[in-house]
Amino acid sequence: MWHALAGYWGGILPSSEPLKKYNPKIAYPVQSPGNIGNVRDIALDNLEKYGVGIIDPEKVYDFYNDLHSHLASSGVDGVKVDVQNLMETLGSGLGGRVSITRQYQWALDESIARNFKDNNLIACMCHNSDSIYSSKKSATARASEDFMPNEPTFQTLHIASVAFNSLLLGEIVVPDWDMFHSNHSTAEFHGAARAIGGCAVYVSDKPGKHDFEILKKLVLPDGSILRARHAARPTRDCLFQDPVMDGKSLLKIWNLNKLSGVVGVFNCQGAGSWPLKQAAQDITISTSTDVLTSQICPLDVEFLEEVADGDWNGDCVVYAFNSGSLSRVAQKESLEVSLGHLKCEIFTISPIKVFNHNLRFAPIGLLDMYNSGGAIEALNCSVDLPAWCSIKIKVRGCGRFGAYSSTKPRYCKVDTKEEEFVYNADNGLLMLKLQGECSFKEIGVVY
C-alpha cells in the first residue's frame, strides 16, 4: 500500500476532526537555493504556494501506528512510503530539517517494525542526505526515477541511473528498481536488469495484461525469484563512460551468485539524455540506433574468486542467455558482444572446477531463467574409486538445468532417481530436465 511520509503529497487535512489528535497544521515548504538552481519541480512549487498539512513530530508515531495497524488488520503486508525528501523543506520552527527528518524516520521505522513482518517497507524519494543518515531500519529504497511506460526516452535512463546510483546506495540499502510492465515493448530490457539487480521483482500490469513469457524468466512457479547476492553495479570499465549519450558505449552491470557471477549488457544509447546535461554542456544527444560492440570478461565480475575454489586457475565458462552459446575462457580473456538498440544479453560466468585431476566441471544453472546461476546453492565432489567420480549439486527450481563438463557422464540422477541427459561434446554443455515442484533438488552427475 502506498502513502507519503507526510500522509499524502500535501500532508493531511488540519480541519479534519478525526485527524486533529495529531496536531496537524499548515506549513509552507522552503526550498534551498541549490535545489532551485538545479531544477524546478512543479509539485514542490505548488506545495510552496498552497502549503502542506504537516503532522506534529511528537505525534507522528501515533499517526503511523494507527494507519499501519489498520492496514495490517485489513490484510496489507507492507507499505511503500513516498515523498520522503519533502521533510527537508519543512524544518522551520520545528528544530530544522535534520531534527524533523530524524523524528519522522524514527517513527516510521518503529511503526513498520511493530505492524509488518520482515521489515516490509520500500522507501521512495529519499535520496536527501538527512533521510539516508536518519533511516536506521529501512532496508529497501528506490534508486531512480519512476518506470514510466509512456515515456520512450526514459527507458534507458531508468536502467542506467539505477545501476550508477547503486554504487552509493548499494552500500546503504537494497536498491529498488521500481515496478515495470511485463507487457511492454521494453519488458525484456527491464526484466533482465531486475533479474540481476539483487532486488525485489514486481510488475504493475493491468489485470489480464501480462506477458508470461517474460515473467517465467524472472519468477519460479512458486512465486520466488533467483535473487543475486549484491546490488548490481556498473563494471569498472563503464564507470567513466556514458552508456546513454556518447553513441558508442554499452552499459555492463555485474553481480554475484553463490557459485558464479553474472554480467548484463545493455544498449542504452539513442533513446534519451541525462537531465540538464544537454543544456549545461551544449552537447548533441546521440540518436544512434546502430549495433554497438563491447567486450565481456570474467574480470568484469568483482570478487569472482571468492565463489571459486581456492586453487582456481582463472578458467571459466560463459553462458549467454539469449543466444544459448557456451564458451570456455581464461580469466583475462574477453568475448565480443554486439547489441542493437534497446537490446540486452545476460552472461553467466562460472569458474571451472577441476576434480579427480582431469575432470573439469562448472555449473551454470536454470538455462531458461535470466539469472541462471541464482538457482545453484552448493556443489561438492566425492571420489569413491580411482575410476569413479560423483558431483552433487544442490539446486532450487525446475526446468532445464545446464552445466559445463569436459567429459560425458556415465549417468545423472535427480534426488536418487536416474534421469536422461543430453551432452554436447563440441562445447561441453550438459543438460537435463528438472521436473516437479520448485523445491530444493540434488543433482548427481556420475563419471
C-alpha positions in Angstrom: 0.0 0.0 0.0 1.3 3.5 -0.9 1.4 6.5 1.3 3.6 9.6 1.7 5.9 10.3 4.7 3.5 13.3 5.4 0.5 11.1 4.9 -0.3 12.2 1.3 1.5 14.5 -1.1 0.2 17.6 0.6 0.1 16.1 4.1 -3.2 15.7 6.0 -6.2 18.0 6.4 -5.8 20.0 9.6 -9.6 20.7 9.8 -10.5 17.0 9.8 -11.9 16.1 13.2 -10.5 12.5 13.3 -7.0 13.9 12.5 -6.9 16.7 15.0 -5.4 14.4 17.6 -2.2 14.5 15.6 -1.9 18.3 15.9 -1.6 19.0 12.2 -1.0 22.5 10.8 -0.4 24.1 7.5 3.3 24.7 6.8 4.9 26.1 3.7 8.0 24.4 2.3 11.1 26.4 1.8 13.4 25.1 -1.0 17.1 25.5 -0.8 18.8 27.7 -3.4 20.8 24.7 -4.5 17.6 22.8 -5.3 16.0 25.7 -7.2 19.2 26.4 -9.1 19.3 22.8 -10.2 15.8 22.1 -11.4 12.3 23.4 -10.7 9.6 20.9 -9.7 6.0 21.8 -10.3 4.8 19.6 -7.5 7.0 21.2 -4.9 6.3 24.7 -6.3 2.6 24.1 -5.8 3.2 22.9 -2.2 5.2 26.1 -1.6 2.2 28.1 -2.7 -0.6 26.2 -1.0 1.2 24.6 1.9 1.4 21.1 3.5 -0.7 19.7 6.3 2.2 18.6 8.5 1.8 16.3 11.5 3.3 17.3 14.8 6.6 15.4 15.0 5.7 14.5 18.6 2.5 12.8 17.3 3.7 11.3 14.1 4.4 7.9 15.6 0.8 7.7 16.7 -0.3 8.6 13.2 1.9 5.9 11.6 0.9 3.3 14.1 -2.8 4.0 13.7 -2.5 3.9 9.9 -0.3 0.8 9.7 -2.2 -1.2 12.3 -5.4 -0.6 10.4 -3.8 -1.6 7.1 -2.3 -4.7 8.7 -5.6 -5.8 10.1 -7.1 -5.4 6.6 -4.6 -7.8 5.1 -2.0 -5.3 3.8 1.5 -6.8 4.4 3.7 -3.8 3.7 3.9 -0.2 2.6 5.8 2.0 0.1 6.4 5.4 1.8 7.0 8.1 -0.8 7.8 11.8 -0.9 10.3 11.5 2.0 12.6 14.3 0.9 9.7 16.8 1.5 10.8 16.9 5.2 14.0 18.8 4.4 11.8 21.8 3.3 9.6 21.9 6.4 12.0 22.2 9.3 11.4 25.9 10.0 10.0 26.3 13.6 10.4 22.6 14.2 14.1 22.4 15.0 15.4 22.4 11.5 15.4 19.8 8.6 17.7 17.4 10.4 15.6 17.2 13.6 12.3 16.8 11.9 13.6 14.2 9.5 15.1 12.2 12.4 11.8 12.2 14.2 9.7 11.2 11.2 12.2 8.4 10.2 12.3 7.1 13.8 8.6 7.0 14.0 8.3 5.3 10.6 10.9 2.6 11.5 9.2 1.8 14.8 5.7 1.6 13.3 6.9 -0.7 10.5 8.7 -3.0 12.9 5.6 -3.2 15.1 3.0 -3.7 12.4 4.6 -5.6 9.5 6.7 -8.7 9.4 10.1 -8.8 7.7 10.5 -5.0 7.7 8.2 -4.7 4.7 8.9 -1.2 3.7 10.0 0.4 0.4 11.3 4.0 0.9 11.0 6.3 -2.0 12.1 9.9 -2.9 14.6 9.5 -0.1 18.0 10.4 -1.5 18.5 13.5 0.5 21.3 13.1 3.0 19.0 13.7 6.0 16.9 10.7 5.1 19.8 8.5 4.3 21.5 9.2 7.7 18.3 9.2 9.8 16.7 6.0 8.5 18.1 3.3 10.7 15.9 0.2 9.9 14.6 0.8 6.3 16.3 -1.8 4.2 15.0 -1.1 0.7 14.9 2.2 -1.1 14.1 3.3 -4.7 17.2 4.1 -6.6 15.9 6.1 -9.5 13.1 8.0 -11.2 9.9 6.0 -11.8 9.4 3.5 -14.5 7.3 5.5 -17.0 5.7 3.2 -19.6 4.5 6.1 -21.8 7.9 7.9 -21.9 10.0 6.2 -24.6 13.1 8.4 -23.8 13.1 7.3 -20.1 13.5 3.6 -20.5 17.3 3.6 -21.0 17.8 6.3 -18.4 16.0 4.2 -15.9 18.3 1.3 -16.2 21.5 3.3 -16.3 20.6 5.6 -13.4 19.7 2.7 -11.1 23.0 1.0 -11.9 25.1 4.1 -11.3 23.1 5.2 -8.2 23.7 1.8 -6.7 27.4 2.5 -6.4 26.4 4.6 -3.4 23.0 3.3 -2.4 24.1 -0.3 -2.6 26.4 0.2 0.4 23.5 1.5 2.5 20.2 -0.1 1.3 18.9 -2.7 -1.1 18.3 -0.6 -4.2 14.8 -0.9 -5.6 14.4 -0.8 -9.4 10.7 0.0 -9.3 7.9 -1.8 -10.9 7.7 -2.4 -14.7 5.2 -3.7 -17.2 5.7 -7.2 -18.5 3.5 -6.5 -21.5 5.6 -3.6 -22.9 7.9 -3.0 -25.8 10.9 -2.7 -23.3 9.8 -5.5 -21.0 12.8 -7.8 -21.7 15.1 -4.8 -21.2 13.7 -4.0 -17.8 13.1 -7.7 -16.8 16.7 -8.7 -17.5 18.0 -5.7 -15.4 15.9 -6.6 -12.4 16.8 -10.3 -12.7 20.4 -9.5 -11.9 19.8 -6.4 -9.8 19.8 -8.1 -6.4 16.4 -6.6 -5.8 12.7 -7.4 -5.5 10.8 -8.0 -8.7 7.3 -6.6 -9.1 5.1 -5.6 -12.0 2.2 -3.1 -12.4 0.5 -4.7 -15.3 -3.2 -4.2 -15.9 -5.2 -7.3 -14.8 -5.1 -9.8 -17.5 -2.4 -7.9 -19.5 0.6 -10.0 -18.6 3.4 -11.4 -20.8 4.1 -14.7 -19.0 7.0 -15.5 -21.4 8.8 -12.6 -19.7 7.6 -13.4 -16.2 8.6 -17.0 -16.4 12.2 -16.0 -17.0 12.1 -13.9 -13.8 9.9 -15.8 -11.3 9.7 -19.5 -10.5 6.3 -21.2 -10.5 6.1 -21.0 -6.7 6.4 -17.2 -6.8 10.1 -17.0 -5.6 12.9 -15.4 -7.6 16.6 -16.2 -8.1 17.9 -13.2 -6.4 21.6 -12.3 -6.8 23.7 -11.6 -3.7 24.5 -7.9 -4.0 23.2 -4.7 -5.5 24.1 -4.7 -9.2 26.7 -2.1 -10.2 28.4 -1.0 -13.4 31.6 -2.8 -14.3 34.8 -0.9 -13.8 35.3 -0.1 -17.5 31.9 1.6 -17.6 32.4 3.9 -14.6 33.7 6.8 -16.7 31.8 6.1 -19.9 28.4 7.5 -20.8 26.3 4.5 -21.8 23.3 6.7 -22.5 24.6 9.6 -24.6 28.0 9.0 -26.1 26.7 6.9 -29.0 29.4 4.2 -28.6 29.4 2.6 -25.1 27.3 -0.3 -23.9 26.3 -0.5 -20.2 27.6 -3.5 -18.4 26.4 -4.3 -14.8 27.7 -7.2 -12.7 26.6 -9.3 -9.7 27.4 -12.5 -7.9 25.5 -15.7 -7.1 26.7 -18.3 -4.7 28.8 -20.2 -7.2 29.0 -17.9 -10.2 29.0 -14.4 -11.5 26.6 -12.6 -13.9 27.1 -9.7 -16.2 24.2 -8.0 -18.0 25.0 -5.9 -21.1 22.5 -3.3 -22.3 22.4 -0.9 -25.3 21.1 2.3 -23.7 22.1 4.6 -26.5 19.9 6.7 -28.7 16.7 6.9 -26.6 17.2 9.7 -24.0 19.6 12.1 -22.3 20.6 12.8 -18.7 18.5 15.6 -17.2 20.2 19.0 -17.6 23.3 17.6 -19.2 22.5 18.8 -22.7 21.6 22.3 -21.6 24.6 22.6 -19.2 27.2 21.4 -21.7 25.5 22.4 -25.0 26.0 18.9 -26.4 24.2 17.0 -29.0 22.2 14.0 -27.9 23.1 10.8 -29.6 20.2 9.3 -31.5 22.2 6.4 -32.8 20.3 3.1 -33.1 23.3 1.3 -34.6 24.5 -2.1 -33.4 27.2 -1.4 -30.8 30.0 -3.8 -29.7 31.9 -4.3 -26.5 33.8 -7.0 -24.6 32.9 -9.1 -21.6 35.4 -10.8 -19.4 35.5 -12.8 -16.1 37.3 -9.9 -14.6 34.1 -7.8 -15.0 32.7 -9.7 -12.0 34.2 -8.3 -8.8 35.0 -10.9 -6.1 34.5 -13.9 -8.5 37.5 -15.6 -6.9 35.5 -15.7 -3.6 32.9 -18.1 -5.1 35.6 -20.2 -6.9 37.8 -22.9 -5.3 40.9 -21.8 -3.5 43.1 -23.4 -6.2 41.1 -21.9 -9.1 43.3 -21.2 -12.1 41.1 -18.5 -13.5 39.4 -20.5 -16.3 35.6 -20.0 -16.7 32.7 -20.9 -18.9 30.4 -18.1 -20.1 26.8 -18.9 -20.9 24.9 -16.3 -23.0 21.2 -16.4 -22.1 19.6 -15.2 -25.3 21.9 -16.9 -27.8 22.4 -20.0 -25.8 26.1 -20.1 -26.6 28.7 -21.6 -24.2 32.3 -20.6 -24.3 35.4 -21.5 -22.3 37.7 -18.6 -21.5 40.7 -17.7 -19.3 40.3 -15.2 -16.6 41.7 -12.3 -18.6 40.2 -13.4 -21.9 37.4 -11.5 -23.5 34.3 -12.3 -25.6 32.8 -9.9 -28.0 29.1 -8.8 -27.6 27.2 -6.8 -30.1 23.7 -5.4 -29.4 21.1 -3.3 -31.3 19.1 -0.5 -29.8 17.3 -1.4 -26.6 18.7 -5.0 -26.7 20.4 -6.8 -23.9 22.2 -10.0 -23.1 23.0 -11.8 -19.8 26.1 -13.8 -19.3 26.5 -16.3 -16.5 30.2 -16.7 -15.7 31.1 -19.9 -13.8 34.5 -20.7 -12.6 35.7 -24.1 -13.8 36.4 -26.6 -11.0 38.9 -29.5 -11.5 38.0 -32.8 -10.0 39.9 -36.1 -9.9 42.9 -34.5 -11.6 41.5 -34.1 -15.2 37.7 -33.7 -14.9 36.6 -30.1 -15.5 33.2 -29.0 -14.4 31.3 -25.7 -14.0 27.6 -25.4 -13.0 25.5 -22.9 -15.0 22.0 -23.2 -13.5 18.5 -23.0 -14.9 19.0 -22.2 -18.6 15.6 -20.6 -19.1 15.9 -18.1 -16.2 17.6 -14.7 -16.8 19.8 -15.2 -13.7 20.6 -18.9 -14.4 23.2 -19.2 -11.7 21.0 -18.0 -9.0 19.4 -21.5 -8.8 22.6 -23.1 -7.5 23.0 -23.4 -3.8 26.0 -25.7 -3.3 28.3 -28.2 -5.1 30.6 -30.9 -3.8 32.5 -33.9 -5.3 33.4 -37.3 -4.0 35.8 -39.9 -5.5 34.9 -43.4 -4.4 37.3 -45.3 -6.6 40.0 -44.1 -8.9 37.7 -44.6 -11.9 34.5 -43.2 -10.2 33.7 -39.6 -9.5 30.4 -38.2 -8.3 29.5 -34.5 -8.3 26.5 -33.4 -6.3 24.7 -30.1 -6.9 22.0 -28.6 -4.8 19.6 -26.6 -7.0 16.4 -24.7 -6.4 13.7 -24.5 -9.1 12.6 -26.5 -12.1 13.1 -26.6 -15.8 16.2 -27.1 -18.0 19.4 -27.4 -15.9 22.8 -26.9 -17.6 26.5 -27.3 -16.7 29.8 -27.5 -18.4 31.6 -30.8 -18.3 34.8 -31.7 -20.1 33.7 -35.4 -20.2 30.4 -37.1 -20.9 29.0 -38.5 -17.6 28.1 -42.2 -17.2 24.7 -41.2 -15.8 22.8 -38.4 -14.0 20.4 -38.6 -11.1 17.9 -36.1 -9.5 17.1 -37.0 -5.9 18.4 -40.5 -6.3 16.3 -41.2 -9.5 18.3 -41.6 -12.7 17.3 -39.1 -15.4 18.0 -38.8 -19.1 20.5 -36.1 -20.1 21.9 -34.5 -23.2 25.6 -33.9 -23.7 27.2 -31.7 -26.4 30.7 -32.9 -27.0 31.5 -29.8 -29.1 31.1 -27.3 -26.3 30.7 -29.5 -23.2 27.2 -28.4 -22.4 25.4 -31.0 -20.2 21.6 -30.6 -19.9 18.8 -32.4 -18.0 15.2 -31.5 -17.1 14.2 -30.9 -13.5 10.6 -31.9 -13.1 8.0 -31.3 -10.4 7.8 -28.5 -7.8 10.3 -25.7 -7.2 11.7 -27.3 -4.0 15.4 -27.9 -3.5 16.8 -30.8 -5.5 20.1 -32.7 -5.5 21.5 -33.4 -8.9 24.1 -36.2 -9.1 26.5 -36.4 -12.0 28.5 -39.6 -12.0 31.6 -40.3 -14.1 
